[in-house]
Amino acid sequence: MQKYNFMPDLRESHLAPVSFDNPEIRAVPTQKFPPNNLLDLITYTRLHSEIRSLAGGMPASELHPRVDIQNAINEVLSDPNIPPDEIFQYGNARGNYRYREVVADNLTKVTETELTPDHVITTVGGQDAISKFLEATFGPGNPERKVLLTRPDTYSALMGAAERFNIQVVGVLSDHEGIIPEELEKTIITLLDDYQVTPAGIFEMVLSNPTGGVMSDKRGLELSKICEKYGLNAYFDYAYFGIIFDENIEEPKLLYLDSKGITVGFSSSKIIAPGLRTTHLITKDDELMDKYVAIKRDEKIFTPPILELALWKLFSNQEWMKQRLATVKKRYLVGKETAVEAINQNSDVLKISINPQGGMFLYPEMPPGFSSHRLLERLLTEAKIALVPGSWTQTHQLQMADGNLIGPPMKDNNFRLCYSTLPPNELKEVISELAIFLRKVAKEENIQLFN
Ligand SMILES: Cc1ncc(COP(=O)(O)O)c(C=O)c1O
């Protein structure tokens, strides 16, 4: 199996004292340097407050709905109709019934598909939902060495989860909407017929991270039909539900939800708060749902019922949700426009070929010759800027026994930029400083700039 090894050697760092007293930070004494995954990078930036971060994928601090969550929890605790056991005892494997009911009602309106609480299961974040899908689809340890197909620029944590389950991820050519259906079918046939390798599932995104494209229902339907034909399960990730900027783009209705083997995963992280770890996945495939329930039951890892109930209160308040989405979207859009403008002002070193239609990220390109992966250490220590190297968000090629490579090659002159966290004026400043740093590196390494 072809192994890509872009990583410089890891070495222990001796962390500088932190400048503010945060028990969460004190709990993390050492870590590898440079970080080689996103959570470690986020921790590193928190430990080094001088670093300005374009990494992560977090709502701006001022967006945290502290008071609304406080009120929702108070309402739950003082609601005479909620028995104490529902709040304080263990939850059940499917998740709190009221939460699942309000989700099913709300999504029935969006999808025009009849959904009931039995089609909903809660997970400890969208990331946990992906892991559940992988485990249900491939089985523990992936004993049959089946593979997962996805677009080449994909969600970075998917790769980490797949590695943990011993699953190879193969990139399939895509456009701004996602995997190109003909390419999906071609790849499935090649793997099955030429190499006797079985693809067991695809991972796709309704609103993509990092490219910010929206997948139409037509595309989703085409992909799900191919999956059904070849017996693959499909996970459609909708972590960015409700965050489409362009009013001319219709909110997808997820018309493929009725097909066999389909799961759609949602997250409350981007519209409410990541720390609540309160989220859900939807499937109308009973066999898959039974597997999810069994995995959750055996793991006994649940979101605390009090948090599910707090979100139930918020999700039940249509007016609150409408306003919340509008507030979040407005703030993210300001971030996107600021970042696009700053990039366009530095077009000799930065370029964006895809203008995101929603979400939190840009996926800028640097002139060929730059490696965002190799630069990470210098970016952190010299420029004091954090970003997600492109290689963390890309699939590796799969080398077959005859030497053929399946999937497009990696390209390392892209990186992921989150525009939703930093205040706009700081975001602009950081992008300009990044451009200055890149010009310096280009000079040192003789890299030709964009003209
Ligand atoms: C595409 C995608 N899926 C899932 C997640 C996981 O979100 P969480 O685990 O915070 O719910 C993220 C987070 O960034 C994401 O970008």
The ligand as an SDF file (V2000), in Angstrom:
LIG
                    3D

 16 16  0  0  0  0  0  0  0  0999 V2000
  -17.6990   18.0720    7.3960 C   0  0  0  0  0  0  0  0  0  0  0  0
  -17.7090   17.9330    8.8720 C   0  0  0  0  0  0  0  0  0  0  0  0
  -18.3080   16.8770    9.4310 N   0  0  0  0  0  0  0  0  0  0  0  0
  -18.3530   16.6900   10.7570 C   0  0  0  0  0  0  0  0  0  0  0  0
  -17.7600   17.5960   11.5970 C   0  0  0  0  0  0  0  0  0  0  0  0
  -17.7930   17.2650   13.0570 C   0  0  0  0  0  0  0  0  0  0  0  0
  -18.4250   18.1900   13.8030 O   0  0  0  0  0  0  0  0  0  0  0  0
  -18.6990   17.9420   15.3650 P   0  0  0  0  0  0  0  0  0  0  0  0
  -18.0050   16.6800   15.7610 O   0  0  0  0  0  0  0  0  0  0  0  0
  -18.1690   19.1410   16.0410 O   0  0  0  0  0  0  0  0  0  0  0  0
  -20.1750   17.8270   15.4740 O   0  0  0  0  0  0  0  0  0  0  0  0
  -17.1160   18.7140   11.0800 C   0  0  0  0  0  0  0  0  0  0  0  0
  -16.4370   19.6650   11.9600 C   0  0  0  0  0  0  0  0  0  0  0  0
  -15.6670   20.4980   11.5970 O   0  0  0  0  0  0  0  0  0  0  0  0
  -17.0860   18.8860    9.6760 C   0  0  0  0  0  0  0  0  0  0  0  0
  -16.4590   19.9160    9.1170 O   0  0  0  0  0  0  0  0  0  0  0  0
  1  2  1  0
  2  3  1  0
  2 15  2  0
  3  4  2  0
  4  5  1  0
  5  6  1  0
  5 12  2  0
  6  7  1  0
  7  8  1  0
  8  9  2  0
  8 10  1  0
  8 11  1  0
 12 13  1  0
 12 15  1  0
 13 14  2  0
 15 16  1  0
M  END
$$$$
